[in-house]
Amino acid sequence: MTQVHYTVSLPDPNSHLVRVRMDVRGLPGESADFVMPAWTPGSYKVRDYAKNVQDFSAGKAPWRKIDKSRWRVAAGGDLRVEYDVWAFELSVQSSHVDADHAFLNGASVFFYVDGHKDAPITLDFRIPKGWQIASGLEGRGKTLVAPDYDVLVDSPIEIGTFTKRSFKVDGVPHHLVIHGEGNYDEKRLVDDVKKIVETEVRILRDIPYPHYTFILHNSPERGGGLEHLNSTALQYPAHSYKPREKYENFLELVAHEFFHLWNVKRIHPDALGPFDYEREVYTTLLWVMEGFTSYYDTLVPCRAKLWGPDKYFKKMADRIQKYEEKPGRRRQSLSESSFDTWIKLYQPNENSTNCQMSYYEKGELVGMCLDLEIRQRSGNRKSLDDVMRALYRDYGRKGDGFPEGEFKRTCEKIAGNLDRFFRDLVDGVADIPWNRYLGYAGVEYQKDARKPDDGEAPRKARAWLGISSVKAGGALSIASVVEDGPAWTSGLSPKDELIAIDGIKVPADDFERRLEEYDPGDRAKFSIFRNGYLREIPVTFGAKENVTWSIRRVKAPSALQKKIYEGWLWSKWEPAKK
C-alpha cells in the first residue's frame, strides 16, 4: 500500500519559505504525477498555489511539468521529491511564515500524488527551538498523522510561541490557540467561545470529533475565517475586540466558523466533498452552506445570552435594510449566486452592486424566513433546526453528500410543499414580504423618521447620489454607481476622482458632510479627474427617504406568536416597549 511522509522544515523563518521533503513508498507504475491544489475548500476562488512552489527536485529521477499545477516524475516504487513554498500571505486561505510563527494551510503547501489521495500520511517537523505545534490532526510532539490527504488539507497547522487555552464541552476538549496580542479580555473571550460551542452542540445534538482547535491570528487589520473538519482558522484585527459592537463581530465570526463543522464540513451536497483540488466545483446550494451559517452566527449568540432579542432585532433590521438597498437583488437569484461564486462573489467589479447578490447576505435572511415559515406551519413543533438535524442524521453523520434536490425535499418532509417559497426566494428575485414571516413570531419590520443630531426637525428625504466611494492615497474616488440613480443618469462613473463640488474642494474625509448641504432636486457641478483629464459634470440630486428601520414586538401577540418567538430566540416574550 502506498504511504506518504512529509518532512517540514523552517531553516530560516525570515526567508518566509517552507521546505518540504515528500517521501512516497510503494507507487505502482513507471511514473507519478505530483499535484499542487489550485484552491482550498471553503474559499471558492482559484488561487493557483503552485505559483509559490520553487526549487522542485526528484533526486535522480527525471521530471517535467505538464500543466500549471502538475509535476510528472518518470519513476515508480519509492520516490522522494523536495521543494520550497513561498509563504508570506497572512490570511486564512494561504500560508504565512516569519520570525514569530508559521501558519500552514495544507492546500497551499502539500503536494498529493494523483490517484493516491487515500494514502495514509505522517508528518515530521523541524522547527525553531521553543516553538510548539497546534492542529486538529492527531499526533504528539513534532509528529502528526492523517488518514488521508483530504484530512491533511482540512487541518491547518499553527507553529510558534502561541497562547493556548482549553475548555471542555460534554467531556470533549476544545483548544483556543492565539497568535499575537490584542485588546481582548482573555477570560471573557474563552468563556464566550465556550457558550457558543455549548449552544451549537445543543442545536445539532452531537459532537462529531475527539477534540477541536480554534486557531486565532490577531492581525493588523484584516479579518476572516475558514472552516475545517475539527478546527478553524480565524483572523481578527488585534485592536477590534473593543468597543462592545466590534467584539460582537468577533463572536459572530466564531459562531459562523464553528457552525460550519456541521453545515458544509458534514452536511453538504455531493459537489463539496470529496474534492477535485485542480478545478472549480459547482453547486447551487452555497446559500444554504454559507447563508444559513450566517443566519445561525447571529442567532446563536442570542440563544447563548451573549446578547438579547432587542440586539438581535437591531442586527437583523440593519441587514434587511442593507439588502433592500442593493439593486443586484433584483437581478441575481440565490441559486445563481451560489453557482457563479467562482467568477462573481470572490471577483467583484465596479458594476457588481447592480447585478449581483451575495448568497451570504440573502441566504441569511431567507434562512430566517424559512425557519419562521416552518415554525408557523408546525405550530412551533418543528424548525430549521430540525432540517439541519435531519440532514446531519441522514447524510453528514454517515460521511455522505446529498443530491442537489435533497435539501428542498428534506424541508418539505418537515414543512410540506415549499414550491412557491423556493420559486420566489431561492430561484427567483421576488421581493421578500418581511412582515409576513416576522409576524409569525409577533414582531414587525418598521420604519421611523431619522432624528438629526442637532435637534432640528427631521427632513422627510435626504439628497441622494447613488454612489459608493473609496479613499486611497488621500484621494476620493467613486467605487460604484447605482444603475439609473442620479449619478448614473448624470454621467458619473466608477474610478472618477472627486475633486470639488460647485468649485469648492472636497477633502476625502469631508465628502459625506458636504452632501448634507444639499436637498433633493438641487443641482451641483462635480469636478472630477477621469483617465487623467479634468471634467465638470452637472448632477441633479435625487431623494432618499430619511428613515431608519427596526424590528419590534407587536403589542397584542397571539399564543402561537409568543410560542414561536420563544422557541426561535430561546427567550421569554417581553411586552413591546412603549
Secondary structure, 3 states (H helix, E strand, C coil): CCEEEEEEECCCHHHCEEEEEEEEEEECCCCEEEECCCCECCECCCCCHHHHEEEEECCCCCEEEEECCEEEECCCEEEEEEEEEECECCCCCCCEECCCEEEECHHHCCCEECCCCCCCEEEEEECCCCCEEEECCEEECCEEEECCHHHHHCCCEEEECCEEEEEEECCEEEEEEEECCCCCCHHHHHHHHHHHHHHHHHHHCCCCCCCEEEEEEEECCCCEEEECCCEEEEEEECCCCCCHHHHHHHHHHHHHHHHCCCECCCECEHHHCCCCCCCCCCCCCHHHHHHHHHHHHHHHHHHCCCCCHHHHHHHHHHHHHHHHCCHHHHCCCHHHHHHCCCCCCCCCCCCHHHHCCCHHHHHHHHHHHHHHHHHHHCCCCCCHHHHHHHHHHHCHHHCCCECCCHHHHHHHHHHCCCHHHHHHHHCCCCCCCHHHHHHCCCEEEEEEECCCCCCCCCCCEEEECCEEEEEECCEEEEEEECCCCHHHHHCCCCCCEEEEECCEECCHHHHHHHHCCCCCCCEEEEEEEECCEEEEEEEECEEEECEEEEEEECCCCCHHHHHHHHHHHCCCCCCCCC
